[in-house]
């Protein structure tokens, strides 16, 4: 898989993609995309607009959080869409901490679930429904337990330990899908990828201007994305821009 081009440190090492995952699996998509936008929009309408803008920019996986009012409706409105390359969108739901939230997210069409910390009841629902769950952890023990359960972990809050913490985790979890999130700016993404992150969760600072946003996700329609993380003017819930994606024809 081709390395990620950035405007900060040059080519980045390729992400580790589990060999047994198909290209449309959330883990493989995250390994190719390298950035995971995390939306905490003011309302469902703003979340839908921002998601459509990201899909139109070539971003395939987007995380909407349960902090968005009426978040389940936003997921249901976007889960059937495609990205700019015609690939089915993968709309995940983050900040999932209860079984009820997990069920509601999956019923709305969520492609994956994310928690900020260990959430056994969410894991139980995910296991029962055969869903992808990226469980959060902060200590090495919590992160290792999440990886043992499903091969992945969200490192949160990532900024506390910094890239060196992820580098140490990667040394003992060489095949894990590791997604650090929390307090990371777009221009810092190369440091985290170089440390061994599979993908980096970004909650703010992505550009609002459509062309600049598309540049961050420029890359082959299939395979590695190549985000340029030297971001200009930003917005957390920006406009949709031109070329909004249409409904997907297959899942």
C-alpha angles and dihedrals in degrees: 000000000000119000123251118263115219136176092231115050106003126241116007126212115267116263118250109252117193106248094223096055121098117234093256095053112112092241092054092045092051091048089054098040096045092193124074113194110216112202123206096169126176093245142354094267092056090047091052092049093049093046091052090050091052093048090049088053091057098263110139105181120054129171120216115191130222088240088077109096110248089006094163091061090051090052092049091051094052106031093085096052130104131223125242090278094053095255119140112263118244107214111188129189120226135194088042106161106152136056090240091056091047092052092046092050094050092044088054091054104264113171093206142001128228129192128193093222139007109310112179095180091054089049089053092054092045092051092048093049096040091241130154112252123186101197121206126235140165106188122062089247093054092046093047091049091053090049092049090052099049112351096258143078139184111224106216135211086015099177091067094066097027128204092309089064090055090047090056092047091050090055091062098030101044097162100039126117101237120188114181113199136173131068095011119137121211092246090057095056095096090059091056094045090050088052090057107269113155090211135344125233113225119193098180146358099067113138120265095204109095097225093049091047091049090051090060091058098036113136143097116323088238123035130018121007117219110213118188103216101193090106124195126198110358144207135177095212105020131172122285096245124199128319100034112193121254132222115300118245096212138019 
